[in-house]
Amino acid sequence: QVQLVESGGGLVQPGGSLRLSCAASGIIFGINTMGWYRQAPGKQRELVAVITNGGNGGNPNYAPFVKGRFTISRDNAKNTVTLQMNNLKPEDTAVYYCNYKEYYTLNEYWGQGTQVTVSS
């Protein structure tokens, strides 16, 4: 079992910045990815950014709509992942969920979600 605890989020004006953090605990081993998904009202949950615990900087993968604005990073020693969100837009408003997925077993875990609201 893996537990995910998120922090960050809140209300910010358009063009502002927020940082989301997620800490994983429990049985963590092998190749895995950590990252963020989001779900806006009336829409399906969608990938925002994910990163592995492997080499080459973790091969971060971003959704096209956040490239150049969001940066994902992780600390493998602490099992934490951070999403730095800059130049936020009203359409970024959603509940953001931390995700952990094991590469070989495909076991997947979710955080409780944190609200991000971009509004003037």
Number of C-alpha atoms within 10 A of each C-alpha: 9 15 17 20 17 21 14 15 20 14 15 18 14 17 14 14 18 18 16 21 20 24 19 21 13 9 8 15 9 11 13 19 21 29 28 26 19 22 19 16 9 6 9 9 15 14 18 22 24 26 21 24 20 13 7 8 11 17 13 18 16 19 13 10 11 16 12 11 12 20 18 23 20 24 11 12 7 10 15 19 26 22 22 14 20 17 15 22 16 15 12 20 20 21 18 26 25 29 24 26 20 17 14 9 10 10 12 15 16 19 19 13 21 19 17 22 20 21 16 9
